[in-house]
Amino acid sequence: MTAADPAPDPGPVARLDEVTVTYGRQAALRGVTAEFAAGAVGLLGPNGAGKSTLLKALLGFVRPDAGTLRALGFDVARQPLAVRARIGYMPESDAHIPGLNAVSFVAYCGQLAGLPRAPAVQRAHEVLQYVGLGEERYRLVDTYSTGMKQRIKLAQALVHDPDLLCLDEPTNGMDPRGRDEMLALVRDLAYRKDVNVIVSSHLLPDVEATCEHVLVMHQGSLVAAGPIAELKGPGRRAFELRIKGDAIRFAEELREAGADCHDDGTGVLRVLVGENRGARDLFALAATRGVQVRHLRPSVPTLEDVFAQAIGETDA
Amino acid sequence: MGIHDQSYRRYVGPRTEPGAAWSVIAWSGIRALLARRIFLVVLLFAWSQFVVRAVLLYLSANFPSMELIAPSVQTFRDFFDQQSFFVFVVTVYAGAGLIANDRRANALQIYLAKPLTRAEYVAGKAGVLVAFLLLVTWVPAMLLLVLQAMFAGNLTFVRENLFLLPAMTVFAMLEVLAASFAMLALSSLSTSARFAGMLYAGAILFTTAIFQTVRGVTGSSAASWISLSANLAQVGDVIFGVAPRHDTPWGISLLIVVGLIGASLAVLGWRVRGVEVVT
């Protein structure tokens, strides 16, 4: 292979094929087929979309009623231990092993994951330093604040050096500074340390700040997937629009005219149009419909637009 | 000179094969309990009977006038009988929080996200309890047998009662496994160690109280199957080859003890999961 050859495609780190998971009569995942690309992938969706269930199915915590899951080349149903040996999982809820200080807890997790005792203790010190708990590593985990507990959950997921890190709502309960630091850690792991990361979150900025790819879930189904840049629509233009009159009706008319449009919840319409259309077209349409434009500001397409469009299409 | 990188490093060292995590869990639990002074005091008291019986063995072996206290099969049966109080205390103290505390701190999803099975997790937790219960039953009983031979200066007693070795082992294992799995099952049902301990104590004391009441009214011990400890005592008598103390057929008592272990394992299989599903 020469330097000019393209790097080999590492392939998906996880793949779901027609996976259905039900809790009693409630379907948490409905025939989901998806691939998680190498690198950082965001798993986006409102609460109850099935994100956590998907991660738990990847870990083998829940057995799918139908379909198959593969992670890092292993069949999750047949080789769950091989999968879990290579995955680090940071659960959404507060979780720790009681009665241990941070070093003992993280080292213990390392040993459970197959590291001999001495390297596990050494790694525990290193990852605690890395996640910013170096000064507090001899304190009982039970006494940690919410933000510190988020960090130690990341440390226990990292201690055995996983190839795939599954982070379920990693910034839950963190203050703004802590949140920024957590997102910086995730970015560092994904882009500098070659750890594949799945970030499950309902917070769009978190995913946008850390991931290149995204899977959008809604009501147990996959409604959009791909590189974030592509999903935003290259060349598309966005506008924020406020009108005097019936905004819901005008939004429908915009959609009929070929624009993507959604209300941001404050009475402002976000309108996405193709690259060869612009503000003049919006003014023209408003004039023909007798609608008065009170505010029009150019914007850029965001992940929120992708999300709103995907969710909106499903609901429609 | 390069500056030491305190950032995240990939791990290239050795890893153990899956299957050994239960021993990590067991050792961690054992170390945690041994670090508690109160528990060490309990263990010390649990060995007090051993010390007394060792002295009696010495006296009977060295003073012909002490023939009245010469060891017999019944001596060892009685030893286990009297140790059952410490089995109860150690089970409640060491076992009540083993799973309940993990459930309270949501630790099960931490454990089960690692390369270990639910069976390994239960085995690790059971290992903690089994180790300490054997330490207060089987280990001192075996040591007493060894001391008897040493004090007597011959193996006559051991040779004549060779069946004591398997009898003590089988009974100790039955008693220890029944107590361990019953306690773990109750611990898995709650997020409070105190509540789990009270459940276990209640189950043991309440069933015994009912049995004793029925016995007082009817004058017969045919209802001993009601009491968990009476069932163990009945099976123990048969294993040691002494006259059974109750009127319940020993087969029924054995069935109940084995059934208790089976039911406890079923509860553990149901409760020990990485995700709690509420439907």
Interface residues (C-beta under 8 A of the other chain):
Chain A: Y23 G24 R25 Q26 K56 L59 G60 F61 V62 L81 A82 R84 A85 I87 G88 Y89 P91 S93 D94 A95 H96 I97 P98 G99 Y108 C109 Q111 L112 A113 G114 L115 P116 P119 R123 E126 V127 Q129 Y130 D142 Q156 A157 L158 H160 D161 D188 L189 K193 D194
Chain B: Q6 S7 Y8 R9 R10 Y11 G13 P14 R15 T16 E17 P18 A21 V24 I25 S28 A32 N101 D102 R104 A105 N106 A107 Q109 I110 Y111 L112 A113 K114 P115 L116 T117 R273 G274 V275 V277 V278 T279
